[in-house]
Amino acid sequence: MRPILLQGHERSITQIKYNRDGDLLFTVAKDPVVNVWYSVNGERLGTYNGHTGAVWCVDVDWDTHHVLSGSADNSCRLWDCETGKQLALLQTNSAVRTCGFDFGGNIIMFSTDKQMGYQCFVNFFDLRDPSQIEDNEPYMKINCSESKITSAVWGPLGENIIAGHENGELNQYSAKSGEIANTIKEHSKQINDIQTSRDMTMFITASKDCSAKIFDCTTLEHQKSFRTERPVNSAALSPIYDHVVLGGGQEAMDVTTTSTRIGKFEARFFHVAVEEEFGRVKGHFGPINSLAFHPDGKSYSSGGEDGYVRIHYFDQQYFEFEFES
């Protein structure tokens, strides 16, 4: 499995995301650039330039028309995917930590950090109403005063958003009323990442408490757990098999004092049914910060603290193994 190495960032990767077709891969890092690549050969298609701080999150709508990015420069920006032109600039009071398009690509949500005396908010904008963008007035704003949101995704059919908090809590907020529809606390520490399955029936969380867990999207019922020895920064569900991939490693600040072997910087594959690990892929020289499966399930990508993105295409053995098991 020779990976394709993408070198387009000077700082550590914060998030990577495929579009729905899987032909493009979007990457953001702690530098101000949003990159887009061809996933088939790792060729860089272009960049979206405008941010002036670290970019924490990126999302692309279902038909790959628009790209959304949220940054520590206190802004969320909307881009034209094809031309790289900035279509909207939404200013905030604190860093934008998570962002996402809903099911139809018309409504965006983003959450801001609790910092410098400002509370953590989730903002909802309807892109069909230009006045909301011009006046920088969201149609709904949810205040999350208890614990800040560290990861959030849209639920099925854009009816709610699922948010993971710094204290390990999971909340389901209604996208219509903004009320909390459901709350559970299965993690003891911060939730670093949430990713939904291809069919939006379940989602996986990655937490600092060294575990990843699968939950039902509508009821938030806990279904499976995967334990490791190190904090989990990202986890993704395979769209074709009952597999999950986990990535992490120890805290970035401790990385220089450990060798790559001890640091546990591998991507780890677990089988969902038995919750057991069946494979590892080495490569990064630091913790893995973000993972994503290709929508066809035949490859996956990982972005690390070392600033590299690696695209791994599975070999024939992987598919034969699944068939046998």
Disulfide bonds with the S-S distance in Angstrom:
none
